Amino acid sequence: MFGLFADHLWRSTLFALAVWLVRLALRRNRPQVRYALWLAASVKFLVPFAAVVAVTQRAGSLLRAPIAPSPLAVVVDTWDAIGRPFSTSSSVASTPSAIGASWLSIVLLAAWLIGASAILVIWIARWRRVAAAGRAASPVQQGRELDMLRRLEQITSVRRPIALVSSDASFEPGMFGIWKPVLLWPRTITAQLDDRHVESILAHEVMHVCRRDNLAAAMHMIVQALFWFHPLVWWIGARLVDERERACDQEVVRLGSDPRVYAESILKTCELYVESPLACVSGVTGSDLKKRIEQIMKNDPGAMLTAWRKLLLAAAAGAAIAVPIAVGVVSSPRARAQSAPADTIGPAFAVASVTANRSDDSKQYPWTIGPDGRFAVKNIRLRNVIVAAYRLQGGRLWQGPQWLGVDRFDIEAKADGNPSSDQILSMVRRLLADRFDLIVHRETRQLPIYAMVLARSDGALGPRLTLSACSGKAAAPPPGPYLATELPPIMCGGAASRPGSLTARWLTMEELADHGLSPIMGRPVRDRTGLAGHFDLDATWTPDSRPPGPQAFGVGPTTFTALEEQLGLRLLPETGPVEGLVIDRAEKP
């Protein structure tokens, strides 16, 4: 979760820096253009790049062919994955580093909540102050201010009349509200300013309504509350206020106000009243007053966009939109399926039957995958079938509907001829695509893993890890069936595990890490021992006493102790690339 958040944060930061570079090229142009750029940088913090990619991926999957070939199958040079007794649980051992990372996550989340809550409380209090002033104000039904306001509305094509209320508060004139803005007008300002000054201030506030500045400011306040810890967010907020006030100043002068009179009205307002307490209550005195007055007196409307600057803006906007869409389309299931080799999914079975098992039977039945082309499973969750069909090491399945790991099925199928086990598994993948509308793709992510190293400085192995007495891998395990509480005899080249035990014959260290320890530990284990050759091992430990759950194989502190004392191996937590299977689509038959 924090990885996704950090990824979104740095992408949004990079986008804001790109906006700053484009803004440098447009510094002599109209402030409206620069304001739009900063607003885009603010909105980017609310739109995760990953969300756009996911939407386009989904759109791509909806346009796929009825049966899309699934990418790649992995061949494992040990027992057939379909017959291996290892669990596909996703347990995570309670190591000190894991506990420390968990506490760090809790602390960071608590700090974020405290900061966001504090900012929201402050803003709500300020909003209530302005709202209270608005409730205490008196509606203006007639007078020169109302007449000027209605005339400016006609000139600027404001469709909905702006409510004008007279307030005794010390706030400057300002637009309060987003959908139905109300102009809070200080009661005493009428006696301080003449008609020209009043009209210029009213024109400024009307321009805020035309531009919907309160809505944009409220959106950025949400960004500031969510990313309060990021200095760039507050800096963007200051740039938004700066450019919006300059944009309104230019429009007021363009409407006919004398620059000197307009500047005087702003300065007199600053002398008499306090600035609006919220960015989403647009006033007249915001931003750097010295620079604003200089720009007003210069009466420089800014250069119009030249052809190449328009091209620059169009290219930047196109890249911001097209890049996540292109990533989503390219990585969509259909795009991957079209580029996948044709032999990743085999032909269909000659006969196949898939039925939902709604019994209360908790018995685990043996799988059948035979040289006669027969494939059969009973009372099995579809998740396990997918893991076996794709020879997925560690059972890493990502996304997908919840029922994959809940609903159970009986599947019986028969192929013509005498196909190999690899060919039958490819047919199973075809069956999954046909009957369950399954679409998947491989994906590599940076996730927690374990590095398997030698525990002893002298490189000595534990008493229960020895060079193998086998001369090679056995052809196949002896035929079953076996009860759920039984395990088939361990043949050379095979392994078996139950809660609190691990036994293997004629396995390399790499195979031990990938196929022996990874399913037990609930995360990938990488061999870093540097040992060559084949080994036999018998390890036992006290299963974890917690209720059945993610720790299905009883992984706990005693597991790590047993590996060190009995096998002479140690597991060190680290982060590394992990390949898994992403479920893009799955439907009940």
C-alpha positions in Angstrom: 0.0 0.0 0.0 2.7 2.4 1.0 4.7 1.4 -2.2 1.7 2.5 -4.4 1.4 5.7 -2.4 5.1 6.5 -2.8 4.9 5.7 -6.5 2.0 8.1 -7.0 3.8 10.8 -4.9 7.0 10.8 -6.9 5.1 10.7 -10.2 2.9 13.7 -9.1 6.1 15.5 -8.0 7.8 14.9 -11.3 4.7 16.1 -13.1 4.7 19.4 -11.1 8.4 19.9 -11.9 7.6 19.5 -15.6 4.8 22.1 -15.2 7.3 24.4 -13.6 9.6 24.0 -16.6 6.8 24.7 -19.1 5.8 27.7 -17.0 9.3 29.2 -17.4 8.8 29.1 -21.2 5.4 30.9 -20.7 6.4 33.4 -18.0 5.8 36.4 -20.4 2.4 35.1 -21.5 -1.0 35.7 -19.9 -1.4 34.6 -16.3 -4.5 32.6 -17.2 -2.3 30.1 -19.0 0.1 29.7 -16.1 -2.9 29.4 -13.7 -4.2 26.5 -15.8 -0.8 24.8 -15.7 -0.6 25.0 -11.9 -4.2 23.8 -11.6 -3.3 20.7 -13.7 -0.3 20.1 -11.4 -2.7 20.2 -8.4 -5.3 17.9 -9.9 -2.5 15.4 -10.8 -2.1 14.7 -7.0 -5.8 13.5 -7.0 -5.5 11.3 -10.1 -3.1 8.4 -9.5 -1.2 7.3 -12.7 -2.0 3.6 -11.7 -5.7 4.3 -11.7 -5.6 5.6 -15.3 -3.6 2.6 -16.3 -6.0 0.2 -14.6 -9.0 1.8 -16.4 -7.4 1.5 -19.8 -6.3 -2.1 -19.0 -9.9 -2.9 -18.2 -11.1 -1.3 -21.4 -8.5 -3.3 -23.3 -9.7 -6.5 -21.7 -13.3 -5.8 -22.7 -12.2 -5.6 -26.3 -10.4 -8.9 -26.3 -11.1 -11.9 -28.4 -13.6 -14.4 -26.8 -10.7 -16.7 -25.7 -7.4 -15.0 -25.3 -4.2 -17.1 -25.1 -2.6 -16.8 -21.7 1.0 -15.9 -21.5 3.8 -18.4 -20.8 4.0 -21.6 -18.8 6.8 -22.4 -16.5 8.3 -25.9 -16.4 9.6 -27.0 -13.0 12.3 -29.7 -12.9 10.9 -31.5 -9.8 7.7 -33.4 -9.1 4.8 -32.2 -11.2 3.3 -29.2 -9.6 -0.1 -30.8 -9.8 1.0 -33.6 -7.5 3.2 -31.7 -5.0 1.9 -31.6 -1.5 3.1 -28.1 -0.8 0.5 -25.5 0.3 -0.1 -22.3 -1.6 -0.7 -20.3 1.6 0.6 -16.8 1.8 1.9 -16.9 5.4 4.4 -14.4 6.6 6.7 -15.2 9.4 6.7 -13.0 12.5 10.3 -11.9 12.2 11.5 -8.8 14.1 12.0 -6.9 10.8 8.5 -7.7 9.8 7.1 -6.5 13.1 9.3 -3.4 12.9 8.0 -2.6 9.4 4.4 -3.1 10.6 4.9 -0.7 13.5 6.6 1.9 11.2 3.6 1.7 8.9 1.2 2.3 11.9 3.3 5.3 13.1 3.4 6.8 9.6 -0.3 6.4 9.1 -1.1 7.8 12.5 1.2 10.9 11.8 -0.6 11.4 8.5 -4.0 11.2 10.1 -3.0 13.7 12.8 -1.7 16.2 10.3 -4.7 15.9 7.9 -7.1 16.1 10.8 -5.4 19.2 12.2 -5.6 21.0 8.9 -9.2 20.1 8.4 -10.1 21.3 11.9 -8.4 24.7 11.3 -10.1 25.1 7.9 -13.5 24.1 9.2 -13.2 26.6 12.0 -12.3 29.4 9.5 -15.2 28.3 7.3 -17.6 28.6 10.2 -16.4 32.1 10.9 -17.1 33.2 7.3 -20.4 31.3 7.3 -21.4 33.0 10.5 -20.6 36.4 9.0 -22.7 35.5 6.0 -25.7 34.4 8.1 -25.5 37.6 10.1 -25.3 39.8 6.9 -28.3 41.6 5.5 -29.4 41.1 1.8 -28.9 44.2 -0.3 -32.1 44.8 -2.2 -31.2 48.2 -3.8 -28.4 50.7 -4.1 -25.5 51.6 -6.3 -23.5 48.5 -5.4 -26.4 46.2 -6.5 -26.9 48.2 -9.7 -23.2 48.0 -10.6 -23.1 44.3 -9.8 -26.1 43.5 -12.1 -24.5 45.6 -14.9 -21.2 43.7 -14.6 -23.1 40.4 -14.6 -24.6 41.3 -18.0 -21.2 42.4 -19.4 -19.5 39.2 -18.3 -22.5 36.9 -19.2 -23.0 35.6 -15.6 -26.1 33.5 -15.9 -27.2 33.2 -12.3 -27.5 36.5 -10.4 -25.0 36.8 -7.5 -26.5 37.5 -4.1 -25.2 40.6 -2.5 -25.2 40.8 1.4 -24.0 43.6 3.6 -21.8 42.5 6.5 -20.5 44.1 9.7 -17.5 41.7 9.8 -14.0 42.9 9.3 -13.4 40.7 6.2 -12.6 42.2 2.9 -15.1 41.9 0.0 -15.2 38.3 -1.0 -17.1 35.6 -2.8 -18.4 32.9 -0.3 -19.7 29.6 -1.7 -18.9 27.4 -4.6 -22.2 26.5 -6.4 -24.2 29.5 -5.4 -21.7 32.2 -4.5 -22.6 35.1 -2.3 -20.7 38.4 -2.3 -20.0 39.5 1.3 -19.8 43.2 1.1 -18.5 45.2 4.1 -21.2 47.7 5.3 -18.7 50.5 5.9 -16.9 50.3 2.6 -19.5 52.4 0.8 -18.5 55.5 2.8 -14.8 54.9 2.1 -14.7 54.5 -1.6 -16.3 56.4 -4.5 -18.2 54.8 -7.4 -15.1 54.0 -9.5 -13.4 52.2 -6.7 -16.5 50.3 -5.8 -17.1 49.2 -9.4 -13.5 48.0 -9.9 -13.7 45.8 -6.7 -17.1 44.4 -7.8 -15.6 43.6 -11.2 -12.8 41.7 -9.6 -15.2 39.6 -7.6 -17.4 38.9 -10.6 -14.3 37.6 -12.5 -13.8 35.2 -9.6 -17.3 33.8 -10.3 -16.7 33.6 -14.0 -13.5 31.7 -13.6 -15.0 29.4 -10.8 -12.0 30.2 -8.7 -13.6 29.0 -5.4 -14.1 25.5 -6.9 -10.5 25.3 -8.0 -9.3 26.6 -4.6 -11.4 24.0 -2.8 -10.0 21.2 -4.9 -6.5 22.3 -4.0 -7.4 22.5 -0.3 -8.3 18.8 -0.5 -4.8 18.2 -2.1 -3.2 20.1 0.8 -5.1 18.2 3.4 -4.1 14.8 1.9 -0.5 15.7 1.1 0.1 18.2 3.9 3.6 16.9 4.5 4.8 17.8 0.9 6.2 21.3 0.6 5.6 21.3 -3.1 1.8 21.1 -2.6 1.8 24.3 -0.5 4.1 26.1 -3.0 1.7 25.2 -5.8 -1.1 26.7 -3.7 0.7 30.0 -3.4 1.3 30.0 -7.2 -2.4 29.3 -7.8 -3.5 32.3 -5.7 -0.8 34.5 -7.3 -1.8 33.7 -10.9 -5.6 33.8 -10.3 -5.4 37.3 -8.8 -3.2 38.5 -11.6 -5.6 37.0 -14.1 -8.6 38.8 -12.5 -6.6 42.0 -12.4 -6.0 41.9 -16.1 -9.7 41.2 -16.8 -10.8 44.1 -14.6 -8.5 46.5 -16.5 -9.7 45.0 -19.8 -13.3 45.7 -18.8 -12.5 49.5 -18.6 -11.3 50.2 -15.1 -8.6 52.8 -14.8 -5.4 51.1 -13.6 -4.6 53.8 -11.1 -8.1 53.8 -9.7 -8.1 50.0 -9.5 -4.8 50.0 -7.7 -6.0 52.6 -5.2 -9.1 50.5 -4.5 -7.0 47.5 -3.6 -4.7 49.5 -1.4 -7.6 51.1 0.4 -9.3 47.8 1.0 -6.1 46.5 2.5 -6.0 49.4 4.9 -9.5 48.9 6.1 -10.2 45.2 6.1 -8.4 41.8 6.8 -7.7 39.3 4.1 -10.1 36.4 3.6 -9.1 33.5 5.9 -9.7 30.8 3.2 -8.3 30.4 -0.3 -11.8 29.2 -1.4 -13.4 32.5 -0.3 -12.0 34.7 -3.1 -11.2 38.2 -2.0 -9.4 41.2 -3.6 -6.2 41.6 -1.6 -4.5 38.2 -2.1 -1.1 37.4 -3.5 2.0 39.7 -3.4 0.5 43.2 -3.4 3.6 45.0 -4.5 4.0 42.8 -7.6 0.3 43.1 -8.3 0.2 46.9 -8.1 3.3 47.0 -10.4 1.6 44.8 -13.0 -1.6 46.7 -12.8 0.2 50.1 -13.3 2.2 48.6 -16.2 -1.1 47.6 -17.8 0.7 44.8 -19.6 -1.9 42.2 -20.7 0.8 39.7 -21.5 1.9 38.2 -24.8 -0.5 36.0 -26.7 0.6 32.4 -27.2 2.7 32.0 -30.3 2.3 28.9 -32.6 5.3 27.1 -31.0 4.1 27.8 -27.5 0.7 26.5 -28.4 2.4 23.4 -29.8 4.4 23.1 -26.5 1.3 23.2 -24.5 -0.5 20.7 -26.7 2.4 18.3 -26.6 2.6 18.5 -22.8 -1.1 18.0 -22.4 -1.1 15.1 -24.9 1.8 13.4 -23.2 0.1 13.7 -19.8 -3.0 12.1 -21.1 -1.5 9.7 -23.6 1.3 8.1 -21.5 -0.9 6.4 -18.9 -3.5 5.4 -21.6 -0.7 3.9 -23.7 0.7 2.0 -20.8 -2.7 0.6 -19.9 -3.5 -0.4 -23.5 -0.1 -2.0 -24.1 -0.3 -3.9 -20.8 -3.9 -4.8 -21.2 -4.7 -8.6 -21.3 -5.7 -8.4 -24.9 -2.5 -6.8 -26.0 -0.4 -9.3 -24.0 -2.5 -12.2 -25.4 -1.9 -11.1 -28.9 1.8 -11.1 -28.4 2.0 -14.3 -26.4 3.2 -17.5 -28.1 0.5 -19.6 -29.6 1.5 -22.7 -27.6 0.9 -21.2 -24.1 -2.6 -22.7 -24.1 -3.1 -26.1 -25.5 -6.0 -27.7 -27.4 -9.2 -28.5 -25.7 -10.0 -31.8 -23.9 -12.1 -34.2 -25.9 -14.5 -34.4 -22.9 -14.7 -32.1 -19.9 -17.1 -31.5 -17.1 -17.1 -28.7 -14.5 -19.5 -28.7 -11.6 -19.8 -26.6 -8.5 -19.3 -28.6 -5.3 -21.7 -27.2 -2.7 -21.3 -30.1 -0.2 -20.0 -29.6 3.3 -17.3 -32.2 2.6 -14.0 -30.9 4.0 -12.0 -34.0 2.8 -9.0 -33.3 0.5 -9.0 -35.6 -2.5 -6.0 -36.5 -4.5 -5.5 -35.0 -7.9 -5.4 -37.2 -11.0 -3.2 -36.4 -13.9 -2.4 -39.6 -15.8 -0.6 -40.8 -18.9 -4.0 -41.8 -20.3 -4.9 -38.2 -20.8 -7.2 -38.0 -17.7 -7.4 -35.0 -15.5 -9.6 -34.9 -12.4 -9.9 -32.9 -9.2 -12.6 -33.0 -6.6 -13.8 -30.5 -4.0 -11.0 -28.1 -5.0 -10.9 -24.3 -5.0 -10.3 -22.8 -8.4 -7.3 -20.8 -7.1 -5.4 -24.0 -6.5 -6.2 -25.2 -10.0 -4.8 -22.0 -11.5 -1.7 -22.2 -9.4 -1.1 -25.8 -10.6 -2.0 -25.1 -14.3 0.5 -22.3 -14.5 3.1 -24.0 -12.3 3.1 -20.9 -10.1 5.8 -21.0 -7.6 4.7 -19.9 -4.2 1.1 -19.6 -5.3 1.4 -15.8 -6.0 -2.0 -14.8 -7.4 -2.9 -11.1 -7.5 -6.3 -9.4 -7.9 -9.2 -11.5 -9.1 -12.6 -12.0 -7.5 -12.8 -13.3 -3.9 -14.7 -16.5 -4.9 -11.6 -17.9 -6.5 -10.4 -18.9 -3.1 -13.8 -19.8 -1.6 -16.0 -21.7 -4.1 -15.1 -25.3 -4.7 -15.4 -27.3 -7.9 -15.3 -30.9 -9.3 -13.5 -31.1 -12.7 -13.2 -34.2 -14.8 -11.6 -34.1 -18.3 -10.2 -36.6 -20.8 -7.8 -35.9 -23.7 -7.4 -38.0 -26.8 -4.2 -40.0 -27.2 -1.4 -40.2 -24.7 -0.4 -36.6 -23.8 2.4 -35.7 -21.4 1.8 -34.0 -18.1 2.9 -30.7 -19.6 0.5 -31.0 -22.4 -2.4 -31.9 -20.0 -1.6 -28.7 -18.0 -1.8 -26.7 -21.2 -5.2 -28.2 -21.8 -6.2 -27.3 -18.3 -5.3 -23.7 -19.1 -7.5 -23.9 -22.1 -10.3 -25.3 -20.0 -10.0 -22.4 -17.5 -10.2 -19.9 -20.4 -13.2 -21.7 -21.9 -15.3 -22.4 -18.9 -14.2 -19.6 -16.4 -13.4 -16.9 -19.0 -10.0 -16.7 -17.3 -7.5 -14.1 -18.5 -4.2 -13.7 -16.7 -0.8 -12.2 -17.2 2.6 -12.5 -15.5 3.8 -9.5 -13.6 7.0 -8.8 -11.6 6.7 -6.7 -8.4 9.2 -5.6 -5.7 8.1 -7.4 -2.6 9.5 -8.8 0.6 11.5 -12.0 0.1 14.0 -14.1 2.1 17.6 -14.7 1.2 18.7 -18.2 2.2 22.4 -18.1 3.4 24.6 -20.4 5.4 24.1 -19.8 9.1 27.6 -20.8 10.3 30.7 -18.8 9.6 32.7 -22.0 8.8 30.2 -23.0 6.1 29.2 -26.3 7.9 25.8 -27.7 7.3 23.3 -28.8 9.9 23.0 -32.4 11.0 19.8 -33.0 9.0 21.1 -31.5 5.7 23.4 -34.0 3.9 24.6 -34.7 0.4 22.0 -36.8 -1.3 22.2 -40.6 -1.2 20.1 -40.7 -4.4 21.8 -41.2 -7.7 19.2 -39.3 -9.7 15.5 -38.3 -9.8 12.9 -41.0 -9.6 10.6 -41.3 -12.6 7.4 -40.7 -10.6 5.9 -41.1 -7.1 4.2 -44.4 -6.5 0.5 -44.4 -7.4 -2.1 -43.4 -4.9 -4.7 -42.8 -3.7 -3.7 -41.4 -0.4 -5.8 -40.1 2.4 -5.8 -36.4 3.4 -3.7 -37.2 6.5 -1.2 -39.3 4.5 1.7 -38.3 2.3 3.1 -40.5 -0.5 6.6 -41.9 0.1 9.3 -39.4 -0.6 11.0 -40.4 -3.8 14.4 -39.1 -5.1 13.7 -35.7 -6.6 10.6 -35.1 -4.4 9.7 -33.2 -1.3 6.8 -33.1 1.1 5.7 -30.7 3.8 3.1 -30.7 6.6 2.7 -28.3 9.5 5.9 -28.5 11.4 8.0 -30.6 9.0 9.8 -30.6 5.7 11.4 -33.6 4.0 13.2 -33.7 0.6 15.4 -36.0 -1.4 17.9 -35.1 -4.1 17.1 -31.4 -4.3 19.5 -28.6 -5.2 19.7 -25.6 -2.9 17.9 -23.6 -5.5 15.0 -26.1 -5.7 14.9 -26.2 -1.9 14.5 -22.4 -1.8 12.0 -22.1 -4.7 9.9 -25.2 -4.1 10.5 -26.2 -0.6 10.8 -23.1 1.6 8.9 -20.5 -0.5 5.5 -22.1 -0.1 6.1 -22.6 3.6 7.4 -19.1 4.4 4.7 -17.4 2.4 7.2 -15.3 0.4 9.8 -16.2 -2.2 13.1 -17.6 -0.9 16.3 -17.0 -3.0 19.3 -19.2 -2.7 22.4 -17.3 -1.7 24.4 -20.3 -0.2 26.6 -20.9 -3.2 26.3 -24.7 -2.6 26.3 -27.0 -5.6 25.1 -30.6 -5.9 22.0 -32.4 -4.5 20.9 -32.8 -0.9 18.6 -34.7 1.4 17.0 -33.1 4.4 14.5 -33.8 7.2 13.5 -30.8 9.3 10.9 -30.6 12.1 9.7 -27.8 14.3 6.9 -26.9 16.7 4.0 -25.6 14.6 2.7 -22.1 15.4 -0.2 -22.4 17.9 -2.2 -19.6 16.3 -5.6 -20.5 14.7 -5.4 -21.7 11.1 -5.0 -18.8 8.7 -2.1 -17.3 6.8 0.2 -19.4 9.0 -1.2 -22.6 7.6 2.1 -24.4 7.9 2.8 -23.4 11.4 5.4 -20.8 10.5 6.7 -19.0 13.6 9.9 -18.2 15.4 10.7 -21.9 15.9 10.7 -22.4 12.2 13.7 -20.1 11.8 15.4 -21.7 14.7 14.9 -25.2 13.2 16.4 -24.2 9.9 19.5 -22.8 11.6 20.1 -25.6 14.1 19.0 -28.6 11.9 19.9 -27.5 8.4 22.6 -24.8 9.0 20.6 -22.3 6.9 19.4 -18.8 7.8 16.7 -16.7 6.1 17.4 -13.0 5.9 14.5 -10.6 5.0 15.0 -8.3 2.1 13.2 -6.9 -0.9 13.4 -8.2 -4.5 11.6 -8.9 -7.7 8.8 -11.4 -7.4 6.9 -12.8 -10.3 3.2 -13.7 -9.9 0.0 -14.2 -11.8 -2.4 -11.3 -12.1 -6.1 -12.3 -12.6 -7.5 -9.9 -15.1 -10.8 -11.6 -15.5 -12.6 -14.7 -14.1 -16.3 -15.5 -14.3 -18.2 -18.3 -12.7 -19.3 -21.0 -15.3 
